[in-house]
Amino acid sequence: MGRLTDTLQLSDADGFYSELVHLYDGLDGPAAEALSARLILILCNQVGDRQILAQAFALARAAGAPSSPTLQE
C-alpha cells in the first residue's frame, strides 16, 4: 500500500509557490476553477496510485477542520 508523504519534497518551495500563484494571473473565477480542475486531473494521473490519492483527498478535505493534519516543512 502506498503512503502519502508528510514531508516537504520541493527543492524550491518558495519558487514553486510563486509559480503556482502566477499561474492564475489574469483569470476570472470560472477560468481559474477550470484551470484548477485540469491541473488536479493532470497531477492525479501523474501520481497514479489510488491509495495515495485517497489519502491526499482526505487531507485536503480535512484542511480547515479543527486539528487538521498538514504537510510538515
C-alpha positions as CSV (number, residue, x, y, z in Angstrom):
1,M,0.0,0.0,0.0
2,G,1.3,3.4,-0.9
3,R,1.5,6.1,1.7
4,L,1.2,9.9,1.2
5,T,4.4,11.6,2.3
6,D,4.0,14.3,5.0
7,T,7.4,15.9,4.5
8,L,8.2,18.7,2.1
9,Q,9.5,17.3,-1.2
10,L,10.0,20.6,-3.1
11,S,13.6,21.7,-3.5
12,D,12.5,25.3,-4.1
13,A,9.2,25.7,-2.2
14,D,9.1,29.5,-2.5
15,G,9.8,29.4,-6.2
16,F,7.1,26.8,-6.7
17,Y,4.5,28.8,-4.7
18,S,5.3,31.9,-6.7
19,E,4.9,30.0,-10.0
20,L,1.6,28.5,-8.8
21,V,0.2,31.8,-7.7
22,H,1.2,33.5,-11.0
23,L,-0.4,30.6,-13.0
24,Y,-3.8,32.2,-12.1
25,D,-2.8,35.8,-13.1
26,G,-5.4,37.4,-15.3
27,L,-8.0,34.6,-14.9
28,D,-11.5,35.3,-13.7
29,G,-13.3,32.9,-11.2
30,P,-14.6,30.4,-13.7
31,A,-11.4,30.3,-15.7
32,A,-9.3,29.8,-12.5
33,E,-11.6,27.0,-11.4
34,A,-11.3,25.3,-14.8
35,L,-7.5,25.6,-14.6
36,S,-7.5,24.1,-11.1
37,A,-9.7,21.2,-12.2
38,R,-7.4,20.5,-15.2
39,L,-4.3,20.7,-13.0
40,I,-5.8,18.4,-10.4
41,L,-6.6,15.8,-13.0
42,I,-3.1,16.0,-14.6
43,L,-1.4,15.6,-11.2
44,C,-3.6,12.8,-10.1
45,N,-2.8,10.9,-13.3
46,Q,0.9,11.5,-12.6
47,V,0.6,10.2,-9.1
48,G,-1.4,7.2,-10.4
49,D,-1.7,5.4,-7.0
50,R,-5.4,5.4,-5.9
51,Q,-4.5,4.7,-2.3
52,I,-2.2,7.7,-2.2
53,L,-4.8,9.9,-3.9
54,A,-7.4,8.8,-1.4
55,Q,-5.1,9.9,1.4
56,A,-4.5,13.2,-0.4
57,F,-8.2,13.7,-0.8
58,A,-8.8,13.1,2.9
59,L,-6.0,15.5,3.8
60,A,-7.4,18.2,1.5
61,R,-10.9,17.7,2.8
62,A,-9.8,18.0,6.4
63,A,-8.0,21.3,5.8
64,G,-9.6,24.0,7.8
65,A,-11.1,21.5,10.2
66,P,-10.0,21.7,13.9
67,S,-6.8,19.8,14.4
68,S,-6.4,19.2,10.7
69,P,-3.2,17.4,9.5
70,T,-0.8,19.5,7.5
71,L,2.4,18.8,5.5
72,Q,5.4,19.5,7.6
73,E,8.3,21.6,6.3
